[in-house]
Amino acid sequence: MALQYLVEVLVPLLVREATEHALKYATRRAAERLLVERPAPRGPRLAALGPVQVVSDTPGRLRLRVPREWLADGGAALVARCTGLPGVLTARVNRRTASLLLAYRGGDTTRRAVWAALGPPRPRSTLAAAPGGRLERRGG
């Protein structure tokens, strides 16, 4: 009886839910690809304020640590600057962690536009063993 219920009721329900989810995701991705690229806004280069640090770089998503001075206005100027870059879909600032999250398409072309607007990334800092077994921060 329970197996019959699974086959007749639950399996079709799960298939329908999975199909709806897949269609919603595919539609959203297609809409993102069709967005018109906007020209970069004119104004002072933010790179003059200091370097950025790459925290995470995965295809389509880039998280950067930025100088806190860039967030004095809540990050509005930084978001406006980045959303105008070719291939950038969204830009979001986290003031608590002083980071900028970019969703993008376009791969290296988009990254080059980001570095042109914000300045080249600095290396990540790392923890390394110092003499005596202590940990110390190196780089960044």
C-alpha positions as CSV (number, residue, x, y, z in Angstrom):
1,M,0.0,0.0,0.0
2,A,2.8,2.4,1.0
3,L,4.8,1.6,-2.2
4,Q,1.7,2.2,-4.3
5,Y,1.2,5.6,-2.7
6,L,4.9,6.5,-3.4
7,V,4.6,5.5,-7.0
8,E,1.2,7.1,-7.7
9,V,1.4,10.3,-5.6
10,L,4.9,11.2,-4.4
11,V,7.0,10.4,-7.4
12,P,4.9,12.6,-9.8
13,L,4.9,15.4,-7.2
14,L,8.7,15.3,-6.9
15,V,9.1,15.2,-10.7
16,R,6.8,18.2,-11.1
17,E,8.7,20.2,-8.4
18,A,12.1,19.4,-9.9
19,T,10.9,20.4,-13.4
20,E,9.5,23.7,-12.1
21,H,12.7,24.5,-10.2
22,A,14.9,23.7,-13.3
23,L,12.7,25.9,-15.5
24,K,12.8,28.8,-13.1
25,Y,16.7,28.5,-12.9
26,A,17.1,28.2,-16.7
27,T,14.8,31.2,-17.2
28,R,16.7,33.3,-14.7
29,R,20.1,32.4,-16.3
30,A,18.8,33.2,-19.8
31,A,17.5,36.6,-18.6
32,E,20.9,37.4,-17.1
33,R,22.6,36.7,-20.4
34,L,20.3,39.0,-22.3
35,L,21.0,42.0,-20.0
36,V,22.3,45.0,-21.9
37,E,25.8,45.9,-20.9
38,R,26.0,49.5,-19.6
39,P,29.0,51.8,-20.1
40,A,31.2,52.4,-17.1
41,P,30.2,55.6,-15.2
42,R,32.6,58.5,-15.5
43,G,34.3,59.8,-12.4
44,P,37.4,59.4,-10.3
45,R,39.1,56.0,-10.2
46,L,38.6,54.3,-6.9
47,A,42.0,52.7,-7.3
48,A,43.6,55.8,-6.0
49,L,42.3,54.9,-2.5
50,G,44.2,51.6,-2.1
51,P,44.5,48.1,-3.4
52,V,41.9,45.3,-3.3
53,Q,42.4,41.7,-2.2
54,V,40.8,38.7,-3.9
55,V,39.0,36.6,-1.2
56,S,37.2,34.2,-3.5
57,D,37.3,33.8,-7.3
58,T,34.9,31.2,-8.8
59,P,33.4,31.3,-12.3
60,G,30.8,34.0,-12.4
61,R,31.4,35.2,-8.8
62,L,34.2,37.4,-7.4
63,R,34.5,38.5,-3.8
64,L,37.0,41.2,-3.0
65,R,38.3,42.8,0.2
66,V,38.3,46.5,-0.3
67,P,39.7,49.5,1.7
68,R,37.2,50.7,4.3
69,E,37.5,54.2,3.0
70,W,35.6,53.1,-0.1
71,L,32.6,52.3,2.1
72,A,32.3,55.7,3.7
73,D,29.1,56.4,1.7
74,G,27.8,52.9,2.5
75,G,29.5,51.6,-0.7
76,A,27.1,53.3,-3.0
77,A,29.8,54.8,-5.2
78,L,31.6,51.4,-5.4
79,V,28.5,49.6,-6.3
80,A,27.6,52.2,-9.0
81,R,31.1,52.0,-10.4
82,C,31.1,48.2,-10.6
83,T,27.6,47.7,-11.9
84,G,28.6,49.8,-14.9
85,L,31.5,47.5,-15.9
86,P,31.0,45.3,-18.9
87,G,29.8,41.8,-17.9
88,V,29.0,42.7,-14.2
89,L,25.5,41.5,-13.4
90,T,25.3,42.5,-9.7
91,A,27.5,44.2,-7.1
92,R,26.9,44.0,-3.4
93,V,28.8,45.5,-0.5
94,N,29.2,44.0,3.0
95,R,30.4,46.9,5.2
96,R,31.0,44.5,8.2
97,T,33.6,42.5,6.3
98,A,34.7,45.4,4.0
99,S,34.0,43.2,1.0
100,L,32.5,43.5,-2.5
101,L,30.7,40.6,-4.1
102,L,30.4,40.7,-7.9
103,A,28.3,38.4,-10.0
104,Y,29.5,38.5,-13.6
105,R,29.7,36.9,-17.0
106,G,32.5,37.2,-19.4
107,G,35.4,35.6,-17.6
108,D,38.8,37.3,-18.1
109,T,37.3,40.2,-19.9
110,T,35.2,41.1,-16.9
111,R,38.1,40.6,-14.5
112,R,40.3,42.9,-16.6
113,A,37.6,45.6,-16.5
114,V,37.4,45.2,-12.7
115,W,41.1,45.5,-12.3
116,A,41.1,48.6,-14.6
117,A,38.5,50.2,-12.5
118,L,39.7,49.3,-9.0
119,G,43.4,48.6,-9.4
120,P,45.3,45.3,-9.5
121,P,44.7,42.8,-6.7
122,R,47.2,42.4,-3.9
123,P,48.2,38.9,-2.8
124,R,46.3,37.2,-0.1
125,S,47.9,37.2,3.3
126,T,48.7,33.8,4.7
127,L,49.6,32.3,8.0
128,A,53.1,30.8,8.1
129,A,55.1,29.1,10.9
130,A,57.7,31.3,12.3
131,P,60.8,30.1,14.1
132,G,59.7,28.6,17.4
133,G,56.4,27.2,16.0
134,R,54.5,30.5,16.3
135,L,52.1,31.5,13.5
136,E,52.6,34.9,11.9
137,R,50.8,36.7,9.1
138,R,52.7,37.2,5.9
139,G,51.7,39.2,2.8
140,G,48.7,41.4,2.3
